[in-house]
Structure formats: structure tokens, C-alpha cells
Amino acid sequence: MYLKTMYLKTNYSKNMYSKIFLGAALFGSVISSSAQAVSNLVYCSEGSPESFNPQRTLSGTARNATATTIYDRLLDFKKGTTEIIPSLATRWEISEDQKIYTFYLRKGVQFHQTQFFKPSREMTADDVVFSFNRQLMETHPYHQVGGGSYQYFQGMGMHRLIQSVEKVDRYTVRIRLAYPEAPFLANLAMPFMSILSKEYGDQLMRMRQPDQIDQQPIGTGPFAFKRYVKDSLIRFTQHSEHWRGKAKVDQLIFSITPEASVRYQKLKKGECHIAVYPAPADLDSIRKNESMQLIERDGMNIGYLAMNNEKKPFNQPLVRKAIAHALNKASYIQAIYMGNAKPAINPFPESIWSYNKQVHQYPYNPELSKKLLAEAGYPNGFETEIWTLPVTRPFNPNGKKMGELMQHDLAQVGIKVSLKTFDWGTYLDKVKRGEHDIVQLGWTGDNGDPDNFLYTLFSCDSVTRGSNNSRYCQKEFDQLIRQARVESKMSVRVQLYRKAQMIFSQDVPVVPIAHSTVYRAVSHQVEGYEMDPFDMDNFFDLSIRKNQG
């Protein structure tokens, strides 16, 4: 017997759906209308994706290049909100014990047809089972392809939560859970639960090229992958058979441009339509430029400095507290964010429910920092490394400059810091393996639930799965956030998360730095742009206004 049946009627208009990543950039001629009146949207992005499969990536850079361009999911978030809506599933049922979810799939959904793959059938339950079981089952033929690491899926405990994913019939999938979990539906709308093509996977396996599934991707999303030039561009073409109808632009091009100031210059020259994460120093200039608009939103994010809790001396809470007191966060907010951020005291922003203002805080106090270091056995300080972000992130617009300020602050209490960085993919890989001492990182929320921050980033599970870059594992904290995941009453979940934040603030596994305002610089040629709470650009409804005259 089923407790809930949801979304029985699903003849939604195209305008209700706009969760699609659009981006682009190439060079001047791409922007102009061609003789064939092809409409191109060019998006100046900040870095290269590690992979073209969001199952295997953790960064916002890769998510932006894949999740809503190439792929769809069973569920999605309504544009501009955290509300769950149907996508590839038109409706679903949940059993009384909240452990069995039955999803009824949309019929007639077509996969991309490209130079490297021609589908012979529409999307079915086989594709859903294939996609989910790749991450779940070690015996799946694709589980070990690419290394067998699925940081979101494993870091969020989905490998323990999901007992089985079964095909009921051609258009019905049943998922059995080991226990109820409050954020399960929201998690299904996240990028790592995207649907891949089983038929394409079978073809690649026969060709003995299984790794291409993550590099030459096939999905059901509004744009099909066409070409990638590392550190230069990604080209997508419109998927004319998309189940929501055609996107309003014919081609989508990501112009990979790591320097924020260069992205702005490209926008001014008409070489791109949207520039991500403009430099704080350029914000006033963008506001005054009549050819573009500056769009902003309070970020659902956190920028922080993570100390490797498994390494000496950072395995001592006294040392971590000393570092927290040594860092002048107010100066970083002025110098790095130009005041466009709020000081952070918790691992998620105040906009997330259950935020606790009563936690222990660490104001800037170099003298107290020295005292704590002496108590920990380091009266003369020590030497260490800080890894600085190599790309612009919404939660840290200038990792190198912030690193220099941190280096100066820590030197004042006797901690001698050398700064180091790597290219973005190497940076993430090394952090995942725990090679760092101290590292700059951060997070943008994916579903509006505290679980997405606390469990994903700081659970004991996520240490081994690679998303816990502080490598913090504290039993009482872990027990609280686990209990909150299975609790159905919101009021109880709130109390559990508030207790967890108190423990977190006492242990200081990371130093929360800032919650930043998120910006996009957008050409006035672009129509229909709206910022997303998850910092994902939605392009399905975007169009390019033709030049007048």
C-alpha cells in the first residue's frame, strides 16, 4: 500500500522547465548572426571540467558543463527555487514505510544522436537501472571505469542507503532503501543522479572503449556534446528532439577563461554573452556599462580553509583553534570580496534552515592564537603549506591573493607558510587523496538541505569517499547528522543539526571564511536570464536578441 502518489498530471508547458546549463564562448564571429541565422550563445566559464559525467565529478566547474546541458534526471528543481518537480519521471509513489520508491517514466524521451552514436530506441527503465547501478554495484561492468570513485554518490552515503534499483517494466523503476531518508527525493534531482544511455555503454564496451562514456557523453538533455578542446572551449549543439522542445539557441559554446578580468574584457568586446564570477574590482564598472547587466544573488555557499585533521599538528584541536584566531577574516572580505560577502561562522549559510547562531566563534586574536599554540606544544610555531585555489570560485574569487593574506597573518603567530597550487583537476585529485596540509576550498549547496553540507563534507563516510577534505571524523557529530537524515519530523531534524553545529564549532575542522554574493555579468543581448539558487546557469529559455538596424 502506498502513502503518496505525486504528480499524476504532467503535461507541463515548456516555460515551466528551464533547468538547463547553457554557456558558451568562442571568438568574435561566433557571436554574430550568420547567413543561416544560426543562434549561438557563448558562455565565458572559469575552468575545464574533470570529466563529462557528473557521476564522477565534484566541482561546480564540471557540474556546470554537464548537468543541465547534456543530461536530465528523474526529478528536477523548479526554476529559481528548491522545489522538486517531475523531469524524466512523470510521477512517483512512496510506500508507507518510506523505503520503496516507484517512479513512472516519461515516454518518448530521445537520447542524443551524434557522430559517435546513433540511438535505436528511446529512454527506458534499462537506462535508469544502468545509470544508478554503475555507482551502486561493484559488479557493474562500468563501476570501475574511470577508477570506481563516485564522490557524491558515496560521500552522501547513497551506496549504503540504496539496496536495489529494479526495472518493473519498460517505463517503471523501483528503488528500495535500507532505511528512510528525508532528503532522498531532493538528492535524485542533483547532477550525480543523471541518466546515461545503456545502449551507448553497451556499444562502447563492445568496441573496448568504455572510458569514452565519460569523455564523449550521451544524454537526453537539451544540448548534445560536439567538441572539447582542453582549457579552450566546449561546443554543444541543440538537441532538437528534446522532450521539452527545442532550446532557443542553436549552439552553446563554453569559452574556458580562468582569469576573471579576461572574461569581463571578452564580454565587453562581444566575444561572450555571459561571464561567470566577475572580479569584485570590476563590479562597479559592469554596473555602469550600458551594454550589459550585473545580476546578483546571495550565494548558498561557504568558502573555508580546511586543515587535514589526520596530519600533525592539525590533529590537535588547539592548533586548529589557534589558526582560526590568527586569520583576519574581516580583512579578507574587504580585500578579496570587496565587501560582497558575509563572515562565516558555520559550514553553511544562514539561508539554510537549522542555522545555529549560538555556536562558538573565533574572532581575530593573534595573542590568543600564540597562547593556544604554546599550549599545544608549538611555542615557536611550525612550518606548513597552504594550497591556494587555481580557479575563480563563487566562494573565493582570488585564491592566490587570499593565500598571501593568510600567509602574512599566520607568520604573525609563528606559523611559516609556503603557498602552492596546481591545475584544477590535479588540485582536486590530490585533495581527494589527502595529500594536503591546509587547503582553500568551499561548497555551493545542491538541494537546500543542511545534509548536503554536513554529511557530504564532514561525515566519516565522506573521508574515504573523497569529499571530506578536512578528513574530519567525530563520532558524536557523525551520529547526529546520520540521525537527522532518517528523521521525518522537521522540528527534530532542526534540533539535531543545531547540536551538530555546536560540536563542529568546538572542533574547528575547517575555518569558515565567508558566504559570498554570487554574480553574473550578462550581455543585454541575452533575454530570459534568471539566477539559480544552486549557482547553476539555466539556459533552456534563454535567447539572443537580434541587433537592431
LINCORLIN-V23826 format. One record per helix or strand of 3 or more residues. SS is the DSSP state (@ for helix, = for strand). FROM is the first residue (numbers start at 1). LEN is the number of residues. If there is no record, write none. Layout:
ss->{SS	SS}
from->{FROM	FROM}
len->{LEN	LEN}
This chain:
ss->{=	@	@	=	@	=	=	=	=	@	@	@	=	=	@	@	@	@	=	=	=	@	=	@	=	=	@	@	=	@	=	@	=	@	=	@	@	@	@	=}
from->{2	14	28	40	60	75	84	89	100	125	151	158	162	172	184	191	198	210	223	233	251	260	274	280	292	301	317	329	341	366	382	399	415	424	438	451	460	475	490	510}
len->{5	3	4	6	7	3	3	7	6	12	5	4	8	6	5	3	9	5	7	6	6	9	3	9	7	7	10	7	3	10	6	13	6	9	7	8	6	12	18	14}
